[in-house]
Amino acid sequence: EQWAATVATLVDALDIVLVRVRHRVNVRDARRLSVRTRERGAVLVVLGTTWPEAPEMRLQATAGEWTGLGEGHGHLQARRLVVEADGRRGAARTRRVELWLPAPDGGLATAEPLAEVRPFLRPAEGRG
């Protein structure tokens, strides 16, 4: 019942706060937390779809595949993941990146595209 006050206290104390709300958030609480987060220079990461307003930025994993498994044997070594970011204001243009989780050094690294896809151009009919 007091989740908004608890989150506000966490925003005062921490630079990044990750929350998952299982009920619908009312607009007044969402706006107060957004203002408080901006004032403190913090980041509020909300998981799920219960927030009543569009986020400043949204991250979404759109595709992924595991590597390391053979034909019924082996072990998972890494995950290649496509992440898209979009949002409001400066983040209005959708950006996409492919990541390795984990990278060879154990961290995070961008994955090189497997190939560049270009549209197939057909010659115009009737020309010759």
Salt bridges, closest charged atoms under 4 A:
ASP12 OD2 - ARG36 NH2 2.70
ASP12 OD1 - ARG40 NE 2.80
GLU39 OE1 - ARG40 NH1 3.51
GLU53 OE2 - ARG31 NE 2.53
GLU56 OE2 - ARG88 NH2 2.57
GLU56 OE2 - ARG89 NH1 2.60
GLU84 OE2 - ARG96 NH2 3.20
ASP86 OD2 - ARG58 NH2 2.99
GLU98 OE1 - ARG80 NE 2.78
GLU116 OE2 - ARG118 NE 3.68
